[in-house]
Amino acid sequence: MPKKLPQAEMPAADYAFYGLVWAGTVMTERVDRALTKAHDLPVSWFEVMLWLASSPDPVPASVLGNSTMLSRSQVSRVVDALQARGLVSRTPSARDARSVEISLTDEGHRLFERADATRREVLAPVFTDLLDEHDLEALGTVWRKLKADKERLAQDPVTGPAERRR
């Protein structure tokens, strides 16, 4: 039986990166299964609804594309699907005639509340019940640092948009 590489033999940066990828994958799959089963709501749809529910005003479609972990075309497809289910509405922007703004409908708010309760329930045993407030704040700090560099990374010739299209 193959032996696993112990953490002590792996460089700290590699272990931290692996941990981020592992945690993100495991938690996303767990939430996706639960949301799909309980609410017929894939996690990508929930992510868009989360951003919409967090905003007191309608959100420009371009802002959703910049806020979520989805591409702009994925956001557009998700918004189309959510609109078809009556969960979001699109309205012309009062500030920019070329733009539309997205908001949750009343039914969208109701479904979001139920789905968010499901998400929290499924994550509790593998996340929030295991971590204390200090751990959660530290993760938030790490996330903000990594995300703050998003714009620079998007322009990086090695990882930027032009390279990804190849």
N, C-alpha and C positions, 0 to 999 in steps of 0.2 A: 504494500500500500504506500503510495507516495506521501512523503512528509510535507507538511506545510512549513513555509518560512516563518519563523517566529518574529514577532514584532520587533524584538531587540536587534535583529539582524537587518531590518529594513530601515533605510534612512528616514528620519522624522518627516521630511517633506513628502516622501513617497507614501508613508503610512497615513499622513493627514489627507492627502489627495485621495487615496484609496477609500478612506473612511467617509469622505464627503460623497464620493460616487456611490459607495455601497449604501449609505444611509438614504441618500436621495432615491435610489432605485428601489430599495426595499419599502420605504414609506410610500412612495408614489404608487407602486404596484398594490400595496395593501389598501390604500385609500381608493384607488381606481376600482378595484374589485368590489369594495363595500358600496361605493356610490353607484356603480352600475347595477349591482344587485338590488339595492334598496330603492333607488330613485331613477333608474335608467338614465344616469347622468355620468358620462365619462369625466375623468379628472380634468381634462383640458377644458371642458365646458364649465366645470366648477371653478377653475382658475379664473376664467373670464368673469363669471358671476361674482366671485370674491372681490375682484377689483371694482366691479360696478356697485356692489353692495357697500363697499368702503367709501364710496364717493357720494356726497350729498347732492351733487349735480350730475346731469348727463355727461358722459365721457366721450370726447372726440375719438373716433375710430383709430386715428394715428397714435393717440396716447395709449390706448389698449395695446397696440402693437409694440410700443416701447416699454410697457410695464410688465407684460407677461413674459413667460419663457417660450412663447410661441412665435413663429414667424408672422409677418403681416398677412400673408396669404392664409395661414392656418387660422389666425384670428378672424379673418373675413368668413371662412367656412364655418367656424364655430358660431359666429354671430348669425349667419344664415340659418343654421340648424336651431339655435335658440329662438330665433324669431319665428321659425316655422312651428315651433312648439308653443308659441305665445308667451315666452319667458322674457324676451327683451323687445324693445321698440327702437326704431331708428327715426330720428327727426333731423331735418335740415338744421345746420348750425346757424345760430343768430349772428355769430362773429365772422364766419367764413362760408360764403355761399357754395363753395366747392366741397365742403366737408359735411359729414353727418355726425351726429352724436348718438350714443347708445345709452339706454337706461333699462333697468329692470322694470318689468310690469309688476302689477300687484301679485299675480300668480308667480312670477319670477322671484319676488321677495319671499313669498311663502315657501316655495320649493327650496330656495337658498337656505332659509332658516332650518328646515328639516335636514337638508344635506350637510350643512355645517355642523349640526349636532351629531350626525353620523360620523363625519370626518373626525371630530374631536374624540368621540367614543372609541373609534378604531385606533387612533394615534396614542391615546392615553397610556395603554400598557407598554408601548414600545418607545415612547418619547416623553410626554409631559409627566407621567408618573415616575419616570426614572431620573429626570433632570430637576435640579432645584433652580430657584430664581437666578442665582449666579451663573449657572450653566447656560440658561436660556439667554441671559444678557450677553454672555461671552459669544455665543453663537450668533446673536444679532450683530454684535460688533464685527465679527469675522465676515458675515454676509455683507454688511454695509461697506467694509473695506474692499472686498472683492468686487462688489457691484459698482462702487465709485469709479473703478478703473475700466468699466465697460466701454465707454466711448473711445478711450485710447486703444483698447484691444480691438475694437471694430475697425480701426484704421491701420492696425499692424499688418504689414504685407504678408506675414507668415500665416496669420489666422483670420485676416480680414475677409470681407465679402468676396473680393475677386478670387482669392484662393479657394474659398468654399465652393464656388461655382464650377471649378474644374472637375 
